[in-house]
Each structure stands twice: as C-alpha cells, then as structure tokens.
Amino acid sequence: MAKVILVDFLHSNCSQYSLCIEQRVNRLQQVMTGGEVKEPVYLLLQQQQQQKQHIHSHGEAGGLSEVALLDRLAGLNRRVHVLMNQNAASALHSFKQAADTLDVTDVEVLTCSRRQAVLQVYEELLFTPVYSFHYRTSVFDGLYCPLDDLAFTCTQITAVKNEITTFLQHLPAVKGEITILKSSMISDCFSHGFTKRTGGISYISTLSSLNLFSSSRRRDSCAMVAENLRRLGLQAGFDPRQFHLAKVNHASDVWVMNKPAPESYDGIVTNQPGIVIAAPGADCMPLLFTDPVAKVIGVAHAGWKGTLMGIAMATVNAMVLEFGSKLVNIVAVIGPSVGPCCFTMQQDTAREFQAIHPDCVRNMESYRPYVDIRLATRILLERGGLLPEHIQDNTVKDQPNLTLCTSCHPDSFFSHVRDGLNFGTQIGFLWIKESHEHDHDP
C-alpha cells in the first residue's frame, strides 16, 4: 500500500511563530537524516501575512519561504513537498489532491499531541475511511509552543467546520455548469429533476464533478458532497436542509415520511409540501412517482436486485395505501440508468428477468446475457395498474428521452459499470411545491 508522510507545520495565531517553525524543521531534519523516513513528505504550512509577496497563486510556497524551508532539509528536496495555503482547509485540500494523484491511502501524520484532535476534525470532514491516518506525536512533543496551553474547545470545532465550508464554497466548478433534466409529464404542482455530472467541485476523474453521495469506500468526502448539494439546491430552488436521500439497501423497503424511518430503504413517499425526496443512481434507476390529484409523491432507487424484489410497485403501493392515491393518476418517470446495450448478468439471474418478459434479455444463451432493467420496470408497473401512457422511459417517442444510458454517456453521467468502484452518483429529486412557489410560476 502506497504511503506518504504528512508533517503538520500549521501554526496560525502563535506569538512565536518563527521560533516554533524553526524548532519543528530542526526536529524533522533530525528524523529524516536519521533514515527513518523513506516515503514522500508533505509539509503543511499556513501563509503568514508577511510572506504573501512570496506565495505563488497555485497554493505552494514560493520565493524565499520555500527556499529557506528546503535548504533546512538539505539533500531531501526530491522527496519533500511544501504546501503553503491561506488556511488549514486549503492546505489539507491540496494535500488530498496530491495523495489522490499518487493513489495513496496510507498517511502517517507527524504532529504534536495538542494538534492531533484538531487535525482529526479536518480528517473527518475532508477525507473518507478509504484513507488510513496514523498520528505520530512523539516527534514534536516536548517542543514548547504558547498554543500548547490552550484547550481544544467546541467553539474551535465549529470554527474548523466553518472554515472548511467557506473554503469549499469558493472553489470553482469543475467541468461546466449544473444541468438538470426534466420531464414534461410531471405536473407543474411539483418540482423535480435528474442531475447530470457537471458543475460540482469533485475533482477525481470518476467522481468529477457533481458527485452527490459520499461513501466509506470512495474518495469524495461528506464536506465535498455537501457543497455539491448546496450548489444543486441553488440551481434547482430547494433548501438542502429539507433534502432526504434514500438510504439504499438494494431491496424493497419504503419510508413513509409520516412514520419513523427504517434503518435503510430504497423508496420514499410523502404528501408534505416543500420536503425534497431523492433517489441515487449510477447505473441503477432513479424513479420518480407523482400523483397530481392527491398531491402525493414518491421516489425509488431500483437496481437489478430491487427491480426483482419489486421496489417500484412497493413505492406505488405505499402512495395508494398511505395517502389515498389512485393507480390511474400516478405518473412514473424512469431516469438515466444503464441500458441493455451495456448491462450484462450471469445466466441464472438473467433468467429471472426473462421470466418477467422475454424481451428483457438479449442473447440469453451467451455466457453473460444483456439485460434491460428499464423494460422490466415498465412491465412490472403496467402489471401493477399504472397506465402505459403514464410511464416515461426510453420507449416513449413523443417526449425527450430522459432514460439515457449512463454507461454510454461518460461526459454526462456517472457509471459503476464503466468506472469501477470509485464511481460518482447522480440523483433524481422531487418535491411538492408550496403555495408561494405556485405564485411565482410563469
């Protein structure tokens, strides 16, 4: 496993800043010349007011500041990288970009005992459990600093969170602007959309750029995703604090929002105006359900497992049983998802889709037949009582096609099939407009 050393020289608001940094450089030099450090080393420093004229615009130390530091670590320049930024959030973001470029997940942090608690807050918000942080405080413990006398408080934790939030809000968007796909079949009394991948701040290629889900198995942090969601909310017109994303378990559980939430669920239904409900997708289908008569909505995440377990009709049935919707009034829209052009399965599982309808499987006798989970969903919804003309998918010819293949369109959508384990996530979202929103409709 690739490993790097992260050295904490972040030392803002210290009354003896220069002396403290000099002591730490000396101690680090002793460690490195002693042969204990063989990995790449990244030094985190915070830009001081008197150094601004020496800093390059790309966030690394420049001029005399960089030369002085590297000269003190003589002979090790090839393995030492200085990251000097305006605050700790930007410095650690620069470090994460470097670690991601190297495909590094193992990080040894050289700091002092007092600073470890601070850095762990940054770690929690800017990284995910993919990265393994090991804190080594013995190197700098014993070097006195006036800041050592100050306890780490809840107020400082809040300040760290605010610093990260502010920093991320000022990052430029990656790869274009936010684009939202909409269906003309959904009534104007609702607001909705399916996201595409552009306009966010996620920079890793397979997550770039409007990734809307943070996972313990991927590299995009919760803070990055929260900022992407904030930007989407500004574009679409919703408050992220009213946003609820399905907690997927690839089954058929549905959360009825006037009841306690299950531990996990692939569907959500509600009749509450202003509450935004959403389903994720990265090949799996985000499904939107609306009833303009009873003013009820539902969303569902439907992968191949959920499709076979009946998540689509489970969501519809919850709308009927809990809120009085009638099947003939419900409109269903199948969002961007992997098509039968790109999705293959083992024969045993493919036969289950063939049992739904023969047209759901292509080349059944091949080693891995091609499967159409969208067609299976349409057929199951029609059998459940939805009107065929109230279902929008790629078979509908008189409407713009929203059910595009995620794997076939790398510039527009994330795809697990195409991109592997570190894939991004788009969503389908939906809410019932409140009365004041109707007043502003054109």
C-alpha positions in Angstrom: 0.0 0.0 0.0 1.4 3.4 -1.0 2.2 5.7 1.9 3.1 9.3 2.5 4.2 11.4 5.4 2.2 14.5 6.3 4.0 17.0 8.5 1.9 19.4 10.5 3.5 22.8 10.5 0.2 24.6 10.6 0.7 27.1 13.4 -1.6 30.2 13.0 -2.0 32.8 15.7 1.2 31.8 17.5 3.0 34.6 19.2 6.4 33.0 18.5 5.6 31.6 15.0 9.1 31.7 13.5 10.7 30.1 16.5 8.2 27.3 16.6 8.5 26.5 12.9 12.3 26.6 13.2 12.2 24.1 16.1 10.0 21.8 14.1 12.1 22.0 11.0 15.2 21.1 13.0 13.4 18.1 14.6 12.1 16.9 11.3 15.6 17.2 9.8 17.0 15.0 12.6 14.3 12.4 11.9 14.8 12.4 8.1 18.6 12.4 8.1 18.5 9.5 10.6 17.0 7.4 7.8 13.6 6.9 9.4 11.6 8.5 6.6 11.7 6.9 3.1 8.3 8.0 1.8 7.3 11.3 0.1 6.9 14.0 2.7 4.3 16.8 2.5 4.8 19.9 4.8 1.7 21.8 5.6 2.2 25.5 6.4 -0.2 28.4 6.7 0.5 31.5 4.8 1.6 34.3 7.1 0.8 38.0 6.4 4.5 38.9 6.0 5.0 36.1 3.4 2.3 37.0 1.0 4.6 38.6 -1.5 6.4 35.3 -1.9 3.5 33.0 -2.5 2.6 31.7 -5.9 -1.0 31.6 -7.0 -1.1 27.8 -7.1 -1.0 27.3 -3.3 2.6 26.2 -2.8 5.3 28.1 -1.1 7.4 30.3 -3.4 10.3 32.6 -3.2 12.4 32.9 -0.1 9.9 31.0 2.1 10.2 27.8 0.1 13.9 28.0 -0.4 14.5 28.6 3.3 12.5 25.5 4.3 14.0 23.2 1.7 17.5 24.4 2.5 17.0 23.5 6.1 16.1 20.0 4.9 19.2 19.8 2.8 19.6 17.0 0.3 16.0 15.8 0.6 14.3 18.2 -1.9 13.2 15.4 -4.2 11.0 13.8 -1.5 9.9 17.0 0.2 6.8 19.0 -1.0 5.8 22.2 0.7 2.1 23.1 0.6 1.5 26.6 1.9 -2.0 28.0 1.7 -4.1 30.7 3.3 -5.7 28.3 5.9 -5.6 24.7 7.1 -8.6 23.7 5.0 -7.0 24.7 1.7 -3.6 23.2 2.8 -5.2 19.8 3.5 -7.3 20.0 0.4 -4.0 20.5 -1.6 -2.6 17.5 0.2 -5.6 15.3 -0.6 -5.3 16.2 -4.3 -1.6 15.1 -4.1 -2.5 11.9 -2.3 -5.2 11.1 -4.8 -2.9 11.7 -7.7 -0.5 9.2 -6.2 -3.3 6.8 -5.4 -2.3 6.9 -1.7 -4.5 5.8 1.1 -2.0 5.3 4.0 -1.0 8.6 5.7 1.4 9.0 8.6 0.9 12.4 10.3 3.7 14.0 12.3 2.3 16.4 14.7 2.0 17.1 18.5 -0.5 15.7 21.0 -2.4 19.0 21.2 -2.8 19.3 17.4 -4.0 15.8 16.8 -7.6 16.5 17.9 -7.7 19.5 15.6 -6.4 17.5 12.6 -8.9 14.7 13.2 -11.7 17.1 12.7 -10.3 18.1 9.3 -9.7 14.4 8.5 -13.3 13.5 9.3 -14.7 16.2 7.0 -12.2 16.3 4.1 -11.4 12.6 3.8 -13.3 9.2 4.0 -12.4 5.9 5.6 -10.6 4.9 2.4 -7.7 6.9 3.8 -5.9 5.4 6.8 -4.4 8.1 9.1 -1.8 7.3 11.7 -0.8 10.0 14.1 2.7 10.1 15.4 3.1 12.8 18.1 6.4 11.8 19.6 8.4 13.7 17.1 7.2 17.2 18.1 6.1 16.5 21.7 8.4 18.3 24.0 8.8 21.4 21.8 7.1 24.1 23.8 4.6 26.4 22.0 2.4 29.1 23.6 -0.6 27.4 22.0 0.0 24.3 24.0 -1.6 26.0 27.0 -4.9 26.4 25.1 -7.5 23.6 25.3 -9.3 22.5 22.1 -12.9 23.6 22.5 -16.3 23.0 20.9 -16.1 26.6 19.6 -12.9 25.7 17.8 -14.5 22.6 16.3 -17.3 24.9 14.9 -14.7 27.3 13.6 -12.9 24.4 11.8 -16.2 23.3 10.2 -17.0 26.9 9.1 -13.5 27.3 7.7 -13.9 24.2 5.6 -17.4 25.2 4.4 -16.2 28.7 3.4 -13.2 27.3 1.6 -15.2 24.8 -0.4 -17.9 27.4 -1.3 -15.2 29.5 -3.0 -13.8 26.6 -5.2 -14.5 26.9 -8.9 -16.8 24.4 -10.5 -15.2 21.6 -12.4 -16.3 20.8 -15.9 -19.0 23.1 -16.8 -22.3 24.1 -15.2 -25.0 22.3 -13.3 -27.5 20.8 -15.8 -30.9 19.3 -14.7 -33.1 17.1 -16.9 -36.8 17.5 -16.5 -39.9 15.6 -17.7 -42.9 17.4 -19.3 -45.1 14.5 -18.0 -44.7 15.7 -14.4 -47.3 18.3 -13.3 -46.3 21.9 -12.6 -47.6 21.4 -9.0 -44.3 19.5 -8.4 -40.7 20.5 -8.9 -38.2 17.8 -10.0 -35.2 16.9 -11.9 -32.4 14.4 -12.8 -28.9 15.6 -12.3 -26.0 15.3 -14.7 -22.4 15.1 -13.6 -21.2 18.7 -14.4 -21.0 21.8 -12.2 -19.7 20.5 -8.9 -16.3 20.6 -7.2 -15.4 16.9 -7.1 -12.1 16.6 -8.9 -11.3 12.9 -9.1 -11.9 11.8 -12.6 -14.5 9.1 -11.9 -16.3 11.4 -9.4 -16.0 14.6 -11.3 -17.8 16.8 -10.8 -21.3 16.9 -9.3 -21.0 13.7 -7.2 -23.9 13.6 -4.7 -23.0 10.7 -2.5 -20.2 10.1 0.0 -19.3 6.5 0.7 -16.8 4.9 3.1 -15.5 3.0 0.1 -14.9 6.0 -2.2 -12.7 9.1 -2.1 -15.2 12.0 -2.1 -15.7 13.4 1.4 -19.0 14.4 3.1 -18.0 18.0 3.0 -17.4 17.9 -0.8 -20.7 16.3 -1.4 -22.5 18.7 0.9 -21.1 21.6 -1.1 -22.2 19.9 -4.4 -25.7 19.6 -2.9 -25.7 23.2 -1.8 -24.9 24.3 -5.4 -27.6 22.0 -6.8 -30.1 23.4 -4.3 -29.3 27.0 -5.5 -29.8 25.9 -9.1 -32.9 23.8 -8.6 -34.5 26.1 -6.0 -34.6 23.9 -2.8 -33.1 24.1 0.7 -30.5 21.3 1.3 -31.8 21.2 4.9 -35.1 19.8 3.5 -33.3 17.2 1.4 -33.7 13.5 2.0 -31.8 10.9 0.0 -32.8 7.2 0.1 -30.6 5.1 2.3 -30.2 2.3 -0.2 -30.1 -1.4 0.7 -30.9 -2.8 -2.7 -34.2 -4.2 -1.5 -37.9 -3.1 -1.5 -38.3 -1.2 1.8 -40.1 2.1 1.6 -40.1 5.0 4.1 -43.5 6.7 4.6 -42.4 10.1 5.8 -45.1 10.5 8.5 -43.7 7.4 10.2 -40.3 6.6 11.8 -37.6 6.0 9.2 -36.3 2.4 8.7 -32.6 1.8 9.1 -32.3 1.6 5.3 -34.8 1.9 2.4 -34.9 2.3 -1.4 -38.1 4.2 -1.6 -39.6 7.3 0.0 -43.2 8.6 -0.2 -44.7 11.8 1.2 -47.6 14.3 0.9 -45.7 17.1 2.7 -45.1 20.2 0.5 -41.5 21.6 0.5 -39.9 18.3 1.5 -37.3 17.2 -1.1 -37.0 13.5 -1.6 -34.4 11.9 -3.8 -33.1 8.6 -5.2 -29.5 8.0 -6.2 -28.3 6.3 -9.3 -25.1 5.3 -11.1 -26.5 2.8 -13.5 -29.3 1.9 -11.1 -32.6 3.7 -11.9 -33.8 6.8 -10.1 -37.6 6.5 -10.3 -39.9 9.5 -9.7 -43.6 9.0 -9.0 -46.2 11.8 -8.9 -49.9 11.9 -8.2 -51.2 15.4 -9.2 -54.7 14.7 -7.9 -54.0 13.6 -4.4 -50.7 15.6 -4.3 -48.5 12.7 -3.3 -45.0 11.9 -4.5 -42.5 9.0 -4.3 -39.0 8.2 -5.3 -37.2 4.9 -5.6 -33.7 3.6 -6.2 -34.0 0.5 -8.4 -31.0 -1.6 -9.3 -31.4 -5.2 -10.6 -31.9 -6.6 -7.2 -34.5 -4.0 -6.2 -36.3 -4.5 -9.5 -36.6 -8.2 -8.9 -37.8 -7.6 -5.3 -40.5 -5.2 -6.5 -39.3 -1.8 -5.3 -41.1 0.2 -8.0 -44.6 -1.2 -7.1 -43.8 -1.2 -3.4 -43.3 2.6 -3.7 -46.6 3.0 -5.7 -48.5 0.8 -3.2 -47.3 3.0 -0.4 -48.7 6.1 -2.1 -52.0 4.3 -2.6 -52.3 2.7 0.9 -50.9 5.6 3.0 -52.1 8.7 1.1 -55.1 7.6 -1.0 -53.5 7.8 -4.4 -55.3 6.1 -7.3 -53.3 4.0 -9.7 -54.8 5.7 -12.7 -53.5 9.1 -11.6 -49.9 8.1 -10.9 -47.2 9.1 -13.3 -43.8 7.3 -13.3 -40.6 8.6 -14.8 -37.5 6.4 -15.2 -34.3 8.4 -15.0 -30.8 7.9 -16.5 -29.6 4.4 -15.9 -27.6 1.6 -17.6 -29.2 0.3 -20.8 -29.3 -3.2 -22.2 -26.5 -2.1 -24.5 -24.1 -2.1 -21.6 -25.5 -4.2 -18.7 -24.8 -7.9 -18.6 -25.5 -10.5 -15.9 -24.9 -14.2 -15.2 -27.3 -16.5 -16.9 -29.1 -17.6 -13.7 -30.0 -14.0 -12.7 -30.8 -13.1 -16.3 -33.4 -15.9 -16.4 -35.3 -14.1 -13.7 -35.7 -11.1 -15.9 -36.5 -13.4 -18.9 -39.4 -14.7 -16.7 -40.7 -11.2 -16.4 -40.8 -10.9 -20.2 -38.6 -12.5 -22.9 -37.8 -9.0 -24.3 -36.0 -8.1 -21.1 -33.0 -10.3 -22.0 -30.8 -10.3 -25.2 -28.6 -13.3 -26.2 -29.9 -15.5 -23.4 -27.6 -18.3 -24.4 -24.4 -16.3 -24.2 -22.1 -16.5 -21.1 -23.4 -13.1 -19.9 -26.7 -12.1 -21.5 -27.6 -8.4 -21.8 -30.5 -7.4 -19.5 -32.9 -4.5 -19.8 -33.9 -3.4 -16.2 -35.8 -0.4 -17.5 -38.2 -2.5 -19.7 -38.6 -4.9 -16.7 -39.6 -1.9 -14.6 -42.2 -0.7 -17.1 -43.7 -4.1 -17.4 -44.0 -4.5 -13.7 -45.6 -1.1 -13.3 -48.1 -1.8 -16.0 -49.0 -5.1 -14.5 -49.4 -3.3 -11.1 -52.0 -1.0 -12.6 -50.2 2.1 -13.9 -51.4 3.3 -17.3 -48.8 2.7 -20.0 -49.1 6.3 -21.2 -48.2 7.5 -17.6 -44.8 5.8 -17.7 -41.9 7.7 -19.3 -38.8 5.8 -20.4 -36.7 5.3 -23.4 -39.5 3.6 -25.3 -41.6 6.8 -25.3 -41.1 8.6 -28.7 -43.1 11.7 -28.3 -41.2 13.0 -25.3 -37.5 14.0 -24.9 -35.6 10.9 -23.8 -34.5 11.2 -20.1 -33.8 7.5 -19.7 -30.3 7.7 -21.3 -27.7 5.0 -20.8 -25.4 6.2 -18.0 -22.6 3.9 -19.3 -22.8 5.2 -22.8 -22.6 8.9 -21.9 -19.3 9.5 -19.9 -19.5 13.3 -20.3 -23.0 13.4 -18.8 -23.4 10.7 -16.2 -21.5 8.6 -13.6 -21.5 4.8 -14.1 -20.4 2.0 -11.9 -20.3 -0.4 -14.9 -18.0 1.9 -16.7 -15.9 3.5 -14.0 -15.4 0.8 -11.4 -15.5 1.0 -7.6 -14.7 4.7 -7.1 -17.7 5.9 -9.1 -19.8 9.0 -8.6 -23.6 9.3 -8.1 -26.3 11.4 -9.7 -29.8 11.6 -8.4 -33.5 12.1 -9.2 -35.2 14.6 -6.9 -38.8 15.7 -6.4 -40.9 17.8 -4.1 -44.4 19.2 -3.9 -44.5 22.9 -4.4 -45.8 25.1 -1.6 -48.4 27.7 -2.3 -45.9 30.6 -2.6 -43.9 28.6 -5.2 -47.1 28.4 -7.4 -47.4 32.2 -7.1 -44.1 32.6 -8.9 -44.7 30.1 -11.7 -44.8 31.7 -15.2 
